[in-house]
Amino acid sequence: MIQPTQVFKDNLAQLPAIDGVARIDLVGANGDVVATIENQPGKQGSLAVYNYLKQAFGTLDANAAEHGLAIFAEHTADARNRPARTRTSIVCWRSPPAAKRCGSTSSRKAESSAARARKAAIVASVFLAPETARVPRFIALPLVRRFATAAAIAAVACTAFGGTASAGPLRTASEIAGASLVPLGVLPHSPENGSLDSFCTQYRAKTTTAAGREVAKRDWIVTSEASLGRYTVVTFSSGFSAGTSAICFARNGNIGVFDGTTLVALGYTARKAGWQLGSADRLDSGALLIWGGDGPAPPVGELHEDNGGLRLTRVAAESTHCNGRAVVPNVYGKPLDAARTILIAHGWQPLRPREKPDATDGAATLAKHGIIEAEACSGTGMGYCALRYRNAAGVLGVTTVGGEPDKPSANTVIDYQVACRKQ
């Protein structure tokens, strides 16, 4: 099963070929053909989507509908937000016990016999699930540009959204370049089998929430769980690739936001972004700090609940700790020498280690450059260094990577934590 992006063209490129499909009939519960999608210019995008949904789900139920809406991507959003700019291709009302047939408002040119002869005589039927009959008003999604038949998908999705077609979706937004946060009600199965290389087993988190267990049931590897207001946030990946220095790199990293065990939103990165989403940590503010899934690096952003909506933002300029008694400026990604200057300006004083570092330790070299708070450096691999600062509220531990003790500016801050003093 594909993982939809926010661009329909990119999603279309992932779908199976339709060269051998002449048309697809949408068949209602009573056996009537309620709509037909021909393999002809102007309809091939929709044909590809329905052909894929038939292969993946077998029937057009609520799960298939949600997934199909995600595949139509920007066209789904545009049709919902600006219906006046679209025209309707298929409209059908179903009022029990009788059902009216669907009619098309667009003209259809008949294919020539020669054109039909060039196609394999394959006709696929997609059956609408019984859930469709429970939708009292079966109204097609308006046509956006030339992609005509997101129609039946939108109608069935009314049940998945738990209401009528007029119910507004959850408000979501992302300020992080390359990352998206979109409303989504169905979590597809992982494209992998959920297994981990023995080198990477530490990346699988123990699931403690019902939402986390639902994610794991679909063969995703849960990497963290955290609460966010009324929601439960679960981060997960399809797999990990082993690297060096006990580091593994995520594949298909996602952020799932759940209301109970129901998925309501999904965060992910575009393939062209070149990076993955990783785990989440809760902040004193109630927001979540979001890490990347590409090895040791600064966090990529924060996830906030915003007046009932959800928002991915850049990392805030500062964070509070120790019930508001400690404030740490955002020095993620900054060179050590610059970060040190900022921390000192904000009241964090360098804390000398209890024991003088060994002369061969990179910390001793940093001390020669005036970085007296360096406790230890790994010297190999990622070249981690640990440093400590203090103020009245507690002790701040800072981690850098770079492995260049002789050049403090070549060491980058990737993490920090505050150990609070007892009051």
Secondary structure, 3 states (H helix, E strand, C coil): CCCCCCCHHHHHHCCCCCCCCCEEEEECCCCCEEEEEECCCCCHHHHHHHHHHHHHHCEECHHHHHHHHHHHCHHHHHHHHCHHHCECCEECCEECCEECCCEECCCCCCCCHHHHHCCCCCEEEEEECHHHHHCCCCCCCCEECCECCCHHHHHHHHHHCCCCCCCCCCCEEECCCCEEEEECCCCCCCCCCCCCCHHHHHHCCCCCCHHHHHHHHCCCEEEEEEEECCEEEEEEECEEEECCCCCEEEECCEEEEEECCEEEEEEEECHHHCCCEEEEEECCCCCEEEEECCCCCCCCEEEEEECCEEEEECCCCEEEECCCCEEEECCCCCEHHHHHHHHHHCCCEECCCCCCCCCCCHHHHHHHCCCCCEEEECCCCCCCEEEEEEECCEEEEEEEECCCCCCHHHCEEEEEEEEECCC
